[in-house]
């Protein structure tokens, strides 16, 4: 497996350590992406869809002037009509492409963006075959054949996985084949084969550039959302993830529990053994917690020795059981060899009838302080 990951990184042209070995599968499919990465990538995809749509909306009608000057009147009139319709579709995409941070919306935007010129290419190709163009008209008509090449080259600016690249590039290649097959009686099949091979090669190169972009984003997001000392999520990214999970929990009517964890007597560790010992203790706590967390749980360093554990799709009873397992496993040891303990406040959005991020965190925080007042080393959930 390690050899496979190494080969995969080299194929992508990545520097060693640019992304973690367990993240290489993220370049193949989006299903394992964390919600925060999905949201940021969705926003990036939508922004680039709107930028491209705006560019096409400006350039598409301008070419009508060239068609009028070089093509037969019947041909340019039909092409002009198609260009006006395509322009209106691009304008609509710019105005109404959703910016809600959902990949589904980004996918729809990309599908529409590439469907408009693809359909235009098939239609224009059919119109061109009905006319015998010569000279300048033939040169302008030939230029229409390059539209699929432009579309496939455009994939290079979108950060996509391998599966996503295949899903979006395949319809463009099929459209090119369909356009030729509709005129099969006079088609030059050797010419088609050579051009289709070039299109496939361009699609492969664009996909490689697109995947490399995604790898860079994964590495960049990983650096910005993690606490550099403990590798837990930073407070800023934790707030974003909690907002996302609250929206998802409310939409699906699912529970969401959060635990506010504060280490007991942590200041005495720094005072007696130094800050390096305190840092080691924090790392130890994170390692112990991560080893006991379930898939989907998120650990956030809220500040100092305070941590927030997000447990989606977890009700109050399940959260108590999870925290009990964590405490039974142990949170680590203090520098003097005694067990490391924590005071934990637990809140859950359905049980506490609270779906506001700030109020839910404040409720867990208040219960954490109640745990301290009751003698520390315990969980308070009401």
C-alpha positions in Angstrom: 0.0 0.0 0.0 2.8 2.4 0.8 4.4 1.7 -2.5 1.1 2.4 -4.3 0.8 5.8 -2.4 4.4 6.7 -3.4 3.8 5.9 -7.1 0.5 7.8 -7.0 2.3 10.9 -5.6 5.0 10.7 -8.2 2.5 10.4 -11.0 0.8 13.6 -9.8 4.2 15.4 -9.6 3.8 16.1 -5.9 6.6 16.8 -3.5 7.1 14.2 -0.7 5.0 15.1 2.3 2.8 17.6 0.4 -0.2 15.5 1.4 -0.4 12.7 3.9 -0.3 9.1 2.6 -3.8 8.4 4.0 -5.1 11.4 2.0 -4.0 10.1 -1.5 -7.4 8.4 -1.9 -9.0 11.8 -1.6 -7.6 12.5 -5.0 -9.6 9.6 -6.5 -13.1 10.3 -5.1 -14.8 13.0 -3.0 -16.6 10.6 -0.8 -13.9 10.7 2.0 -13.5 14.4 2.0 -14.1 16.1 5.3 -17.2 18.5 5.4 -15.0 21.6 5.7 -13.0 20.7 2.6 -16.2 19.9 0.7 -17.6 23.3 1.6 -14.5 25.3 0.6 -14.0 23.3 -2.6 -17.7 23.7 -3.5 -17.4 27.5 -3.1 -14.3 27.5 -5.3 -15.9 25.4 -8.0 -19.0 27.7 -8.1 -16.8 30.8 -8.3 -14.9 29.4 -11.2 -18.1 28.3 -12.9 -19.5 31.8 -12.7 -16.3 33.3 -13.9 -16.2 31.0 -16.9 -19.9 31.6 -17.6 -19.3 35.4 -17.5 -16.4 35.1 -19.9 -18.5 32.9 -22.3 -21.4 35.3 -22.0 -19.2 38.2 -23.1 -17.3 36.4 -25.9 -20.1 34.3 -27.4 -22.2 37.1 -29.0 -19.1 39.0 -30.1 -18.3 36.3 -32.6 -21.5 37.0 -34.5 -19.7 39.9 -36.2 -17.1 37.4 -37.6 -19.8 35.0 -38.8 -21.8 37.8 -40.5 -18.6 38.9 -42.4 -17.5 35.5 -43.5 -20.4 33.0 -43.6 -23.4 32.6 -45.9 -26.4 34.6 -44.7 -28.6 31.5 -43.9 -25.8 29.9 -41.9 -24.8 32.9 -39.9 -28.4 33.7 -39.0 -29.0 30.3 -37.5 -25.6 30.4 -35.7 -26.5 33.9 -34.4 -29.7 32.6 -33.0 -27.9 29.7 -31.3 -25.3 32.2 -29.9 -27.9 34.4 -28.4 -29.6 31.5 -26.7 -26.3 30.3 -25.4 -25.4 33.8 -24.1 -28.8 34.0 -22.2 -28.0 30.6 -20.7 -24.6 31.7 -19.6 -26.0 34.9 -18.1 -28.6 32.9 -16.2 -25.9 30.7 -14.8 -23.9 33.7 -13.6 -26.9 35.1 -11.8 -28.4 31.9 -10.3 -25.6 29.5 -9.7 -26.0 28.6 -6.0 -23.3 29.7 -3.6 -24.5 27.6 -0.6 -21.2 25.6 -0.1 -22.9 22.4 -1.3 -21.1 20.1 -3.8 -24.4 19.1 -5.3 -25.0 22.7 -6.4 -21.4 23.0 -7.7 -21.9 19.9 -9.7 -25.1 21.2 -11.3 -23.4 24.5 -12.1 -20.5 22.7 -13.8 -22.8 20.4 -15.7 -24.8 23.3 -17.1 -21.6 25.3 -17.8 -20.2 22.5 -20.0 -23.6 21.4 -21.4 -24.3 24.8 -23.1 -21.2 24.9 -25.4 -21.4 21.1 -25.9 -24.9 21.3 -27.3 -23.9 24.4 -29.3 -21.0 22.4 -30.8 -23.3 19.6 -31.9 -25.8 22.0 -33.4 -23.2 24.1 -35.2 -21.4 21.0 -36.5 -24.7 19.8 -38.1 -25.2 23.2 -39.7 -21.7 23.4 -41.1 -22.1 20.0 -42.8 -25.0 21.4 -44.8 -22.9 24.0 -46.5 -19.9 23.7 -48.8 -17.6 26.4 -47.4 -14.4 27.6 -49.1 -11.6 30.0 -48.4 -12.1 32.3 -45.4 -15.5 30.8 -44.7 -14.0 27.3 -44.5 -11.3 28.5 -42.1 -13.9 30.1 -39.8 -16.0 27.0 -40.0 -13.0 24.9 -39.1 -12.6 27.0 -36.0 -15.9 25.7 -34.6 -14.3 22.2 -34.5 -11.9 23.4 -31.8 -14.7 24.0 -29.2 -14.3 20.6 -27.6 -10.6 21.2 -27.2 -11.3 24.5 -25.4 -13.8 22.8 -23.1 -11.4 19.9 -22.1 -8.6 22.4 -21.5 -10.9 24.3 -19.1 -11.0 21.4 -16.7 -7.4 22.3 -15.6 -8.6 25.2 -13.6 -11.1 23.2 -11.5 -9.9 21.3 -8.5 -11.5 17.9 -9.2 -10.9 14.3 -8.2 -10.2 11.6 -10.8 -13.8 10.3 -10.7 -15.2 13.9 -11.1 -12.9 14.5 -14.1 -14.1 11.4 -15.8 -17.7 12.3 -15.1 -17.4 15.7 -16.7 -15.0 15.0 -19.5 -16.8 11.9 -20.8 -19.9 13.8 -22.1 -17.6 16.2 -24.0 -15.8 13.3 -25.7 -19.1 11.6 -26.4 -20.6 14.8 -27.9 -17.6 15.0 -30.3 -18.1 11.4 -31.4 -21.9 12.0 -31.8 -21.3 15.0 -33.9 -19.1 13.0 -36.3 -21.4 10.0 -36.3 -24.4 12.1 -37.4 -22.4 12.8 -40.6 -21.0 9.3 -40.9 -21.6 9.0 -44.7 -18.9 11.7 -45.5 -16.9 11.6 -42.3 -13.1 11.0 -42.6 -12.7 8.2 -40.0 -8.8 8.4 -39.9 -9.2 12.2 -39.3 -11.8 11.5 -36.6 -9.5 8.9 -34.9 -6.6 11.3 -34.8 -8.6 14.2 -33.4 -10.3 12.0 -30.9 -6.9 10.7 -29.7 -5.7 14.3 -29.3 -8.9 15.1 -27.4 -8.4 12.2 -25.1 -4.8 13.2 -24.5 -5.8 16.8 -23.7 -8.5 15.4 -21.3 -5.8 13.4 -19.5 -3.4 16.3 -19.2 -6.2 18.6 -18.0 -7.3 16.0 -15.5 -3.7 15.7 -14.2 -3.6 19.5 -13.7 -7.0 19.4 -12.0 -6.0 16.7 -9.6 -2.7 18.5 -8.8 -4.8 21.6 -7.9 -6.9 19.5 -5.6 -3.8 18.0 -3.9 -2.5 21.6 -3.3 -5.8 22.6 -1.8 -5.9 19.5 0.4 -2.4 20.3 1.7 -3.3 24.0 2.2 -6.6 23.3 4.0 -4.8 20.8 6.2 -2.2 23.4 7.2 -4.8 26.1 7.9 -7.4 24.1 9.8 -5.1 22.2 12.2 -3.6 23.3 15.5 0.1 23.1 14.8 1.0 21.8 18.3 -1.6 19.1 18.9 -2.9 18.4 15.2 -6.5 18.8 16.5 -8.6 21.2 14.5 -8.1 24.9 15.3 -10.8 26.9 16.9 -11.7 28.8 13.7 -12.1 25.6 11.7 -14.0 24.0 14.6 -16.5 26.8 14.5 -17.0 26.3 10.7 -17.4 22.6 11.2 -19.9 23.0 14.0 -21.9 25.4 11.9 -22.0 22.8 9.1 -22.9 20.0 11.4 -25.7 22.0 13.0 -27.2 22.8 9.6 -26.9 19.2 8.5 -28.4 17.9 11.8 -31.3 20.3 11.6 -32.0 19.5 7.9 -32.1 15.7 8.7 -33.6 16.0 12.2 -30.6 14.2 13.7 -29.0 14.7 17.1 -25.6 16.4 17.6 -23.7 16.3 20.8 -20.7 18.4 21.8 -18.5 17.9 24.8 -16.5 20.7 26.4 -13.3 19.2 27.8 -11.0 21.1 30.2 -8.0 19.4 31.7 -7.9 19.5 35.5 -5.1 21.4 37.2 -3.2 22.0 34.0 -1.7 25.2 35.1 0.3 23.3 37.8 1.9 21.2 35.1 3.3 24.3 33.4 4.3 25.8 36.7 6.1 22.7 38.1 7.4 21.0 35.0 7.6 23.7 32.4 5.7 24.5 29.2 7.4 21.7 27.2 5.9 19.2 29.7 2.5 21.0 29.3 2.8 20.7 25.5 3.6 17.0 25.7 0.6 16.5 28.0 -1.7 18.2 25.5 -0.4 16.1 22.6 -0.9 13.0 24.7 -4.5 13.9 25.4 -5.2 14.4 21.7 -3.6 11.1 20.8 -5.6 9.3 23.4 -8.9 11.0 22.4 -8.3 10.4 18.7 -7.7 6.7 19.3 -11.1 6.4 21.0 -13.1 8.6 18.7 -15.5 7.2 16.1 -15.5 8.0 12.4 -17.1 11.4 11.9 -16.2 12.8 15.4 -14.2 16.0 15.4 -11.8 17.2 18.1 -11.1 20.9 18.3 -8.6 22.7 20.4 -10.7 25.5 21.7 -8.0 27.3 23.5 -5.2 26.5 26.0 -6.1 23.3 27.7 -9.7 23.4 26.5 -11.0 21.1 23.8 -14.4 20.7 22.0 -15.4 17.2 20.9 -18.1 17.3 18.2 -20.2 14.1 17.9 -22.7 14.2 15.0 -25.6 11.8 14.9 -25.1 11.1 18.6 -27.8 11.6 21.2 -27.2 12.4 24.9 -27.1 8.8 26.0 -24.7 7.7 23.2 -22.5 10.7 24.0 -22.3 9.8 27.7 -21.3 6.2 26.8 -18.6 7.5 24.4 -17.2 9.8 27.0 -17.3 7.0 29.6 -15.2 4.8 27.2 -12.7 7.6 26.8 -12.3 8.2 30.5 -12.0 4.5 31.2 -9.3 4.2 28.5 -7.5 7.1 30.2 -6.5 10.6 29.0 -2.9 10.0 29.6 -0.5 10.8 32.5 0.8 13.9 34.1 4.5 14.4 34.2 4.6 13.0 37.8 3.0 9.8 36.7 -0.5 10.4 38.1 -3.5 10.0 35.8 -4.5 13.0 33.7 -8.2 13.9 34.3 -10.6 16.4 32.8 -13.9 18.1 33.7 -16.4 17.6 30.8 -19.6 19.4 30.0 -22.0 17.8 27.6 -24.8 19.3 25.5 -26.9 17.9 22.7 -29.1 20.0 20.4 -32.3 17.9 20.6 -32.2 17.1 24.3 -31.4 20.7 25.1 -33.6 22.2 22.4 -30.8 24.3 21.1 -29.8 24.7 17.5 -27.7 27.9 17.8 -23.9 27.3 17.7 -22.9 29.9 20.3 -25.7 28.9 22.8 -24.8 25.2 22.5 -21.2 25.8 23.2 -22.0 28.1 26.1 -24.2 25.4 27.6 -21.5 22.8 27.3 -19.0 25.3 28.8 -21.3 26.0 31.7 -21.7 22.3 32.5 -17.9 21.9 32.3 -17.6 24.6 35.1 -20.3 22.8 37.0 -18.2 19.6 36.8 -15.2 21.5 38.2 -17.3 22.8 41.1 -18.5 19.3 41.9 -15.0 18.0 42.3 -13.5 17.7 38.7 -12.8 14.4 36.9 -16.5 13.9 35.8 -19.0 14.5 33.1 -22.0 16.8 33.6 -24.8 16.7 31.1 -27.7 18.4 32.9 
